[in-house]
Amino acid sequence: MRRALAVLAAAVVGTGMAGAAAAETAPQGTVSILGRSAEGRPIRVVRIGGRRAPRKVLVVGAIHGNETAGIPVLRALRRRAAPRGVELWLIPSLNPDGVAAGTRQNARGVDLNRNFPNAWRAQGHPFDTYYAGPRPLSEPESRLAARLIARLRPSVTVWFHQALALVDLGTAGDQGLVRRYARLSGLPARRLGFLPGVATRWQNARSRGSSAFVVELPAGPLDAAGIARHAAAIRAVARVSG
């Protein structure tokens, strides 16, 4: 009888541990549709953490459709609760049409990271590499991002790109934060040259006290260790943001 009870107790404990592990790795957060792309694909956003958290942190997995290595980092972030005092907002892809087509641009041939108002200038033609669109925020995808940022006023925003393998100091608001991210992720912190109409410069000029910056991942998909490093770096800078 005692042996049977011991076996039953062990089974209960084992089930509890398995349940805790499953809860730790199950996707966290609430998924909603932020809006739709030029071709009508949903642009999804995931919110993790309490609405009253004092710090909002936004992460964009892909803005260029052929630069998708950041998307698995967002999946990794969903496997854990948000850090204390932080509400995470995750956009896996701001450019689902580009991801579907394998193109840098959206379905109308616009480079979304040249379509933001700060220092915008007309350049190129549809599907040229850096075509900026007919006017600032001409694209539904960039307008959705701009409205969300205006509403959230995130303390930190990370925009993933590829494939320069660096963290950009050029448009960053808080360079100390960027250097911390670089150190934790294993990428060098470098300053890229001036680029017109980019999301980070517009965001930092618009919202004083916030810090939006670009993480240029290496070419190709990240391995499991790289995904874990970048997820941990985001959680670390989320905690220290104010």
Helices and strands as residue ranges (DSSP letters): H 2-25, E 30-36, E 42-48, E 55-60, H 71-77, E 86-91, H 96-101, G 112-114, H 140-152, E 156-162, E 166-168, H 175-185, E 189-190, H 199-206, E 211-217, H 224-240
